[in-house]
Amino acid sequence: MSTETPPDQAAEYIPEKVKKAEKKLEENPYDLDAWSILIREAQNQPIDKARKTYERLVAQFPSSGRFWKLYIEAEVILYSTLTCSYLCMTASAYMR
């Protein structure tokens, strides 16, 4: 009987800088330096993995057009037009 974890269930590698940024955000959820690290990491991930970070970002800064734009652009790359339409409508509600 094997005790190895299947590859799809193996713990995913998390860079040390991301761990430090997450710890900073626990202390101060408005730390823009920490968010910048997470954003850069998210931009290098497939949207399915990055979406959670973008969701947290716009939840923390709902009236930031810049952060909504980053999220929408990440979705556009995947051609997820339905998601993009939803995000644009949601973002516009905060921009009024």
DRENTORKOL-3810 file (N, C-alpha, C; in nm, 4 decimals):
REM DRENTORKOL-3810
@n.u->0.0836; n.v->-0.1181; n.w->0.0000; ca.u->0.0000; ca.v->0.0000; ca.w->0.0000; c.u->0.0883; c.v->0.1247; c.w->0.0000
@n.u->0.0687; n.v->0.2126; n.w->-0.0964; ca.u->0.1503; ca.v->0.3323; ca.w->-0.1098; c.u->0.0913; c.v->0.4468; c.w->-0.0276
@n.u->0.1802; n.v->0.5228; n.w->0.0357; ca.u->0.1355; ca.v->0.6382; ca.w->0.1141; c.u->0.1678; c.v->0.7694; c.w->0.0440
@n.u->0.2135; n.v->0.7612; n.w->-0.0808; ca.u->0.2457; ca.v->0.8821; ca.w->-0.1555; c.u->0.1181; c.v->0.9569; c.w->-0.1936
@n.u->0.1279; n.v->1.0889; n.w->-0.1915; ca.u->0.0159; ca.v->1.1731; ca.w->-0.2315; c.u->0.0139; c.v->1.1835; c.w->-0.3833
@n.u->-0.1014; n.v->1.1620; n.w->-0.4453; ca.u->-0.1096; ca.v->1.1778; ca.w->-0.5905; c.u->-0.0661; c.v->1.3185; c.w->-0.6306
@n.u->-0.0060; n.v->1.3335; n.w->-0.7506; ca.u->0.0439; ca.v->1.4645; ca.w->-0.7929; c.u->-0.0599; c.v->1.5756; c.w->-0.7881
@n.u->-0.1850; n.v->1.5467; n.w->-0.8232; ca.u->-0.2867; ca.v->1.6518; ca.w->-0.8234; c.u->-0.3277; c.v->1.6935; c.w->-0.6827
@n.u->-0.2927; n.v->1.6143; n.w->-0.5826; ca.u->-0.3270; ca.v->1.6475; ca.w->-0.4451; c.u->-0.2049; c.v->1.6912; c.w->-0.3647
@n.u->-0.0888; n.v->1.6890; n.w->-0.4262; ca.u->0.0332; ca.v->1.7282; ca.w->-0.3571; c.u->0.0264; c.v->1.8762; c.w->-0.3205
@n.u->0.0911; n.v->1.9094; n.w->-0.2103; ca.u->0.0948; ca.v->2.0492; ca.w->-0.1687; c.u->0.1672; c.v->2.1310; c.w->-0.2750
@n.u->0.1075; n.v->2.2419; n.w->-0.3095; ca.u->0.1634; ca.v->2.3285; ca.w->-0.4119; c.u->0.2739; c.v->2.4146; c.w->-0.3511
@n.u->0.3818; n.v->2.4333; n.w->-0.4260; ca.u->0.4924; ca.v->2.5168; ca.w->-0.3796; c.u->0.4465; c.v->2.6619; c.w->-0.3727
@n.u->0.4736; n.v->2.7258; n.w->-0.2602; ca.u->0.4412; ca.v->2.8670; ca.w->-0.2422; c.u->0.5722; c.v->2.9400; c.w->-0.2143
@n.u->0.6086; n.v->3.0354; n.w->-0.3012; ca.u->0.7339; ca.v->3.1091; ca.w->-0.2803; c.u->0.7368; c.v->3.1780; c.w->-0.1437
@n.u->0.8552; n.v->3.1870; n.w->-0.0878; ca.u->0.8725; ca.v->3.2486; ca.w->0.0439; c.u->0.8219; c.v->3.3930; c.w->0.0456
@n.u->0.8443; n.v->3.4666; n.w->-0.0631; ca.u->0.7993; ca.v->3.6067; ca.w->-0.0670; c.u->0.6470; c.v->3.6160; c.w->-0.0586
@n.u->0.5778; n.v->3.5170; n.w->-0.1142; ca.u->0.4313; ca.v->3.5149; ca.w->-0.1075; c.u->0.3866; c.v->3.4844; c.w->0.0353
@n.u->0.4545; n.v->3.3914; n.w->0.1001; ca.u->0.4214; ca.v->3.3600; ca.w->0.2400; c.u->0.4390; c.v->3.4833; c.w->0.3285
@n.u->0.5490; n.v->3.5563; n.w->0.3060; ca.u->0.5743; ca.v->3.6773; ca.w->0.3850; c.u->0.4680; c.v->3.7838; c.w->0.3574
@n.u->0.4294; n.v->3.7976; n.w->0.2311; ca.u->0.3263; ca.v->3.8955; ca.w->0.1952; c.u->0.1935; c.v->3.8600; c.w->0.2612
@n.u->0.1590; n.v->3.7320; n.w->0.2603; ca.u->0.0342; ca.v->3.6885; ca.w->0.3250; c.u->0.0374; c.v->3.7195; c.w->0.4745
@n.u->0.1522; n.v->3.6977; n.w->0.5369; ca.u->0.1653; ca.v->3.7262; ca.w->0.6798; c.u->0.1489; c.v->3.8762; c.w->0.7062
@n.u->0.2075; n.v->3.9593; n.w->0.6195; ca.u->0.1920; ca.v->4.1043; ca.w->0.6336; c.u->0.0455; c.v->4.1451; c.w->0.6210
@n.u->-0.0264; n.v->4.0800; n.w->0.5290; ca.u->-0.1674; ca.v->4.1143; ca.w->0.5094; c.u->-0.2538; c.v->4.0717; c.w->0.6272
@n.u->-0.2112; n.v->3.9684; n.w->0.6990; ca.u->-0.2840; ca.v->3.9305; ca.w->0.8206; c.u->-0.2748; c.v->4.0432; c.w->0.9230
@n.u->-0.1582; n.v->4.1086; n.w->0.9270; ca.u->-0.1363; ca.v->4.2178; ca.w->1.0216; c.u->-0.1994; c.v->4.3482; c.w->0.9731
@n.u->-0.1916; n.v->4.3721; n.w->0.8416; ca.u->-0.2456; ca.v->4.4948; ca.w->0.7835; c.u->-0.3019; c.v->4.4637; c.w->0.6453
@n.u->-0.4323; n.v->4.4448; n.w->0.6335; ca.u->-0.4923; ca.v->4.4074; ca.w->0.5051; c.u->-0.4837; c.v->4.5159; c.w->0.3973
@n.u->-0.4350; n.v->4.6348; n.w->0.4322; ca.u->-0.4215; ca.v->4.7435; ca.w->0.3351; c.u->-0.2760; c.v->4.7666; c.w->0.2925
@n.u->-0.1872; n.v->4.6737; n.w->0.3250; ca.u->-0.0446; ca.v->4.6858; ca.w->0.2921; c.u->-0.0248; c.v->4.6711; c.w->0.1409
@n.u->-0.0051; n.v->4.7826; n.w->0.0729; ca.u->0.0050; ca.v->4.7808; ca.w->-0.0734; c.u->0.1313; c.v->4.7114; c.w->-0.1231
@n.u->0.2387; n.v->4.7156; n.w->-0.0452; ca.u->0.3597; ca.v->4.6432; ca.w->-0.0856; c.u->0.3332; c.v->4.4927; c.w->-0.0876
@n.u->0.2646; n.v->4.4434; n.w->0.0131; ca.u->0.2311; ca.v->4.3006; ca.w->0.0187; c.u->0.1361; c.v->4.2640; c.w->-0.0953
@n.u->0.0376; n.v->4.3485; n.w->-0.1208; ca.u->-0.0551; ca.v->4.3225; ca.w->-0.2312; c.u->0.0181; c.v->4.3210; c.w->-0.3648
@n.u->0.1171; n.v->4.4081; n.w->-0.3807; ca.u->0.1940; ca.v->4.4114; ca.w->-0.5058; c.u->0.2637; c.v->4.2787; c.w->-0.5317
@n.u->0.3166; n.v->4.2188; n.w->-0.4277; ca.u->0.3819; ca.v->4.0879; ca.w->-0.4407; c.u->0.2802; c.v->3.9834; c.w->-0.4846
@n.u->0.1636; n.v->3.9834; n.w->-0.4210; ca.u->0.0607; ca.v->3.8855; ca.w->-0.4566; c.u->0.0081; c.v->3.9083; c.w->-0.5980
@n.u->-0.0040; n.v->4.0341; n.w->-0.6381; ca.u->-0.0510; ca.v->4.0644; ca.w->-0.7739; c.u->0.0486; c.v->4.0126; c.w->-0.8772
@n.u->0.1773; n.v->4.0398; n.w->-0.8545; ca.u->0.2796; ca.v->3.9910; ca.w->-0.9491; c.u->0.2768; c.v->3.8392; c.w->-0.9587
@n.u->0.2599; n.v->3.7737; n.w->-0.8464; ca.u->0.2521; ca.v->3.6271; ca.w->-0.8469; c.u->0.1276; c.v->3.5809; c.w->-0.9222
@n.u->0.0149; n.v->3.6479; n.w->-0.8987; ca.u->-0.1102; ca.v->3.6114; ca.w->-0.9665; c.u->-0.0986; c.v->3.6291; c.w->-1.1175
@n.u->-0.0280; n.v->3.7325; n.w->-1.1601; ca.u->-0.0133; ca.v->3.7584; ca.w->-1.3031; c.u->0.0676; c.v->3.6494; c.w->-1.3736
@n.u->0.1413; n.v->3.5717; n.w->-1.2972; ca.u->0.2207; ca.v->3.4625; ca.w->-1.3543; c.u->0.1530; c.v->3.3267; c.w->-1.3400
@n.u->0.0285; n.v->3.3275; n.w->-1.2958; ca.u->-0.0465; ca.v->3.2040; ca.w->-1.2746; c.u->-0.1624; c.v->3.1953; c.w->-1.3737
@n.u->-0.2084; n.v->3.0737; n.w->-1.4018; ca.u->-0.3329; ca.v->3.0615; ca.w->-1.4791; c.u->-0.4467; c.v->3.1259; c.w->-1.3989
@n.u->-0.5438; n.v->3.1789; n.w->-1.4688; ca.u->-0.6518; ca.v->3.2511; ca.w->-1.4010; c.u->-0.7246; c.v->3.1635; c.w->-1.2990
@n.u->-0.7347; n.v->3.0344; n.w->-1.3248; ca.u->-0.8018; ca.v->2.9466; ca.w->-1.2285; c.u->-0.7319; c.v->2.9469; c.w->-1.0930
@n.u->-0.6010; n.v->2.9624; n.w->-1.0939; ca.u->-0.5260; ca.v->2.9683; ca.w->-0.9680; c.u->-0.5205; c.v->3.1101; c.w->-0.9132
@n.u->-0.5191; n.v->3.2083; n.w->-1.0017; ca.u->-0.5036; ca.v->3.3479; ca.w->-0.9606; c.u->-0.6344; c.v->3.4133; c.w->-0.9182
@n.u->-0.7458; n.v->3.3590; n.w->-0.9612; ca.u->-0.8762; ca.v->3.4223; ca.w->-0.9385; c.u->-0.9007; c.v->3.4523; c.w->-0.7905
@n.u->-0.8631; n.v->3.3614; n.w->-0.7030; ca.u->-0.8857; ca.v->3.3815; ca.w->-0.5592; c.u->-0.8122; c.v->3.5081; c.w->-0.5106
@n.u->-0.6901; n.v->3.5277; n.w->-0.5590; ca.u->-0.6142; ca.v->3.6469; ca.w->-0.5208; c.u->-0.6828; c.v->3.7728; c.w->-0.5716
@n.u->-0.7248; n.v->3.7704; n.w->-0.6979; ca.u->-0.7939; ca.v->3.8876; ca.w->-0.7536; c.u->-0.9246; c.v->3.9150; c.w->-0.6787
@n.u->-0.9970; n.v->3.8109; n.w->-0.6422; ca.u->-1.1224; ca.v->3.8283; ca.w->-0.5670; c.u->-1.0946; c.v->3.8942; c.w->-0.4321
@n.u->-0.9908; n.v->3.8491; n.w->-0.3648; ca.u->-0.9530; ca.v->3.9095; ca.w->-0.2363; c.u->-0.9131; c.v->4.0557; c.w->-0.2549
@n.u->-0.8392; n.v->4.0821; n.w->-0.3618; ca.u->-0.7911; ca.v->4.2175; ca.w->-0.3893; c.u->-0.9064; c.v->4.3152; c.w->-0.4091
@n.u->-1.0011; n.v->4.2808; n.w->-0.4952; ca.u->-1.1118; ca.v->4.3738; ca.w->-0.5208; c.u->-1.2101; c.v->4.3781; c.w->-0.4041
@n.u->-1.2131; n.v->4.2741; n.w->-0.3226; ca.u->-1.2963; ca.v->4.2793; ca.w->-0.2021; c.u->-1.2358; c.v->4.3773; c.w->-0.1012
@n.u->-1.1034; n.v->4.3810; n.w->-0.0949; ca.u->-1.0351; ca.v->4.4709; ca.w->-0.0021; c.u->-1.0371; c.v->4.6157; c.w->-0.0519
@n.u->-1.0291; n.v->4.6332; n.w->-0.1846; ca.u->-1.0265; ca.v->4.7664; ca.w->-0.2452; c.u->-1.1360; c.v->4.7763; c.w->-0.3520
@n.u->-1.2630; n.v->4.7715; n.w->-0.3127; ca.u->-1.3717; ca.v->4.7632; ca.w->-0.4111; c.u->-1.3861; c.v->4.8853; c.w->-0.5020
@n.u->-1.3355; n.v->5.0000; n.w->-0.4615; ca.u->-1.3503; ca.v->5.1189; ca.w->-0.5464; c.u->-1.2240; c.v->5.1507; c.w->-0.6267
@n.u->-1.1289; n.v->5.0583; n.w->-0.6283; ca.u->-1.0049; ca.v->5.0796; ca.w->-0.7038; c.u->-1.0210; c.v->5.0312; c.w->-0.8475
@n.u->-1.0383; n.v->5.1259; n.w->-0.9375; ca.u->-1.0496; ca.v->5.0908; ca.w->-1.0790; c.u->-0.9260; c.v->5.0182; c.w->-1.1299
@n.u->-0.8109; n.v->5.0558; n.w->-1.0770; ca.u->-0.6849; ca.v->4.9920; ca.w->-1.1183; c.u->-0.6866; c.v->4.8419; c.w->-1.0885
@n.u->-0.7314; n.v->4.8060; n.w->-0.9686; ca.u->-0.7317; ca.v->4.6647; ca.w->-0.9311; c.u->-0.8387; c.v->4.5868; c.w->-1.0062
@n.u->-0.9543; n.v->4.6485; n.w->-1.0300; ca.u->-1.0573; ca.v->4.5831; ca.w->-1.1109; c.u->-1.0043; c.v->4.5584; c.w->-1.2517
@n.u->-0.9313; n.v->4.6571; n.w->-1.3048; ca.u->-0.8759; ca.v->4.6448; ca.w->-1.4400; c.u->-0.7792; c.v->4.5261; c.w->-1.4481
@n.u->-0.6937; n.v->4.5103; n.w->-1.3477; ca.u->-0.6006; ca.v->4.3969; ca.w->-1.3460; c.u->-0.6762; c.v->4.2644; c.w->-1.3499
@n.u->-0.7803; n.v->4.2549; n.w->-1.2700; ca.u->-0.8602; ca.v->4.1326; ca.w->-1.2628; c.u->-0.9284; c.v->4.1060; c.w->-1.3970
@n.u->-0.9904; n.v->4.2083; n.w->-1.4525; ca.u->-1.0617; ca.v->4.1920; ca.w->-1.5796; c.u->-0.9647; c.v->4.1537; c.w->-1.6911
@n.u->-0.8483; n.v->4.2169; n.w->-1.6944; ca.u->-0.7485; ca.v->4.1827; ca.w->-1.7962; c.u->-0.7044; c.v->4.0373; c.w->-1.7846
@n.u->-0.6898; n.v->3.9886; n.w->-1.6627; ca.u->-0.6518; ca.v->3.8481; ca.w->-1.6437; c.u->-0.7596; c.v->3.7557; c.w->-1.6985
@n.u->-0.8847; n.v->3.7917; n.w->-1.6801; ca.u->-0.9944; ca.v->3.7109; ca.w->-1.7337; c.u->-1.0001; c.v->3.7201; c.w->-1.8864
@n.u->-0.9734; n.v->3.8380; n.w->-1.9414; ca.u->-0.9778; ca.v->3.8567; ca.w->-2.0864; c.u->-0.8759; c.v->3.7666; c.w->-2.1548
@n.u->-0.7606; n.v->3.7514; n.w->-2.0946; ca.u->-0.6568; ca.v->3.6656; ca.w->-2.1523; c.u->-0.7109; c.v->3.5249; c.w->-2.1751
@n.u->-0.7982; n.v->3.4811; n.w->-2.0862; ca.u->-0.8571; ca.v->3.3478; ca.w->-2.0978; c.u->-0.9818; c.v->3.3497; c.w->-2.1864
@n.u->-1.0208; n.v->3.4676; n.w->-2.2334; ca.u->-1.1418; ca.v->3.4846; ca.w->-2.3145; c.u->-1.2679; c.v->3.4454; c.w->-2.2391
@n.u->-1.2676; n.v->3.4693; n.w->-2.1121; ca.u->-1.3847; ca.v->3.4396; ca.w->-2.0311; c.u->-1.4787; c.v->3.5605; c.w->-2.0363
@n.u->-1.5478; n.v->3.5764; n.w->-2.1489; ca.u->-1.6288; ca.v->3.6963; ca.w->-2.1703; c.u->-1.7449; c.v->3.7082; c.w->-2.0725
@n.u->-1.8035; n.v->3.5976; n.w->-2.0347; ca.u->-1.9134; ca.v->3.6036; ca.w->-1.9393; c.u->-1.8632; c.v->3.6569; c.w->-1.8057
@n.u->-1.7510; n.v->3.6055; n.w->-1.7598; ca.u->-1.6934; ca.v->3.6533; ca.w->-1.6344; c.u->-1.6544; c.v->3.7995; c.w->-1.6464
@n.u->-1.5952; n.v->3.8379; n.w->-1.7597; ca.u->-1.5548; ca.v->3.9775; ca.w->-1.7811; c.u->-1.6752; c.v->4.0706; c.w->-1.7758
@n.u->-1.7833; n.v->4.0317; n.w->-1.8387; ca.u->-1.9046; ca.v->4.1142; ca.w->-1.8371; c.u->-1.9548; c.v->4.1330; c.w->-1.6950
@n.u->-1.9570; n.v->4.0251; n.w->-1.6192; ca.u->-2.0013; ca.v->4.0315; ca.w->-1.4798; c.u->-1.9102; c.v->4.1240; c.w->-1.3991
@n.u->-1.7788; n.v->4.1092; n.w->-1.4160; ca.u->-1.6847; ca.v->4.1916; ca.w->-1.3408; c.u->-1.6976; c.v->4.3388; c.w->-1.3776
@n.u->-1.7158; n.v->4.3676; n.w->-1.5043; ca.u->-1.7323; ca.v->4.5072; ca.w->-1.5474; c.u->-1.8570; c.v->4.5690; c.w->-1.4850
@n.u->-1.9649; n.v->4.4952; n.w->-1.4814; ca.u->-2.0880; ca.v->4.5460; ca.w->-1.4199; c.u->-2.0686; c.v->4.5656; c.w->-1.2700
@n.u->-2.0022; n.v->4.4712; n.w->-1.2047; ca.u->-1.9779; ca.v->4.4822; ca.w->-1.0609; c.u->-1.8878; c.v->4.6009; c.w->-1.0311
@n.u->-1.7801; n.v->4.6145; n.w->-1.1079; ca.u->-1.6869; ca.v->4.7255; ca.w->-1.0867; c.u->-1.7560; c.v->4.8595; c.w->-1.1080
@n.u->-1.8399; n.v->4.8693; n.w->-1.2102; ca.u->-1.9055; ca.v->4.9971; ca.w->-1.2391; c.u->-1.9978; c.v->5.0393; c.w->-1.1254
@n.u->-2.0504; n.v->4.9448; n.w->-1.0524; ca.u->-2.1355; ca.v->4.9782; ca.w->-0.9381; c.u->-2.0554; c.v->5.0516; c.w->-0.8306
@n.u->-1.9267; n.v->5.0196; n.w->-0.8172; ca.u->-1.8420; ca.v->5.0857; ca.w->-0.7183; c.u->-1.7865; c.v->5.2181; c.w->-0.7683
@n.u->-1.7859; n.v->5.2384; n.w->-0.8976; ca.u->-1.7243; ca.v->5.3573; ca.w->-0.9550; c.u->-1.8206; c.v->5.4745; c.w->-0.9682
@n.u->-1.9454; n.v->5.4561; n.w->-0.9349; ca.u->-2.0460; ca.v->5.5630; ca.w->-0.9503; c.u->-2.0345; c.v->5.6655; c.w->-0.8419
END
